[in-house]
Amino acid sequence: MKTKRVELLKWLPEEGEYIAIDWPKVHKTIGLEHTNWLIKQSGEVCQLVLERTDMHCRLVAEFYCDHTLTHYHLMWAK
């Protein structure tokens, strides 16, 4: 199973910050319809992943199905 990743949002973490998704910021950045579409996808074809490194935090959409990834790009191309 191949995994393709699309970065949705990236931010610098504050020291000691409890990492949680700031949904209002996500909605403002990528849009509510876009967010809802990603959330409604089956975990077998797409998932939202929250990552943290020493340098940054980011919200990523991981795609496991080429058809879903193609559909995503057709709907949400920037």
ZIRAPE-V856895 format. One line per field, one symbol per residue. psi: psi as a letter, one per 30 degrees, with the letter a starting at -180 (. if undefined). burial: I if it has 9 or more other ideal C-beta (glycine too) atoms within 8 Angstrom, else O. A space follows every 10 residues. Layout:
BEGIN
psi = ???
burial = ???
END
This chain:
BEGIN
psi = jkkkkjkekk lkklkgkkjl kieeeeeeef keeeeeeeef kkfffklkkk kkafelllkk kkkgkeeeee eeeeegk.
burial = OOOOOOOIIO OOIOOOOOOO OOOOOIIOOI OOOIIOIIOO IOOOIIOIOI OOOOOIIIII IIIIIOOIIO OIOOOIOO
END
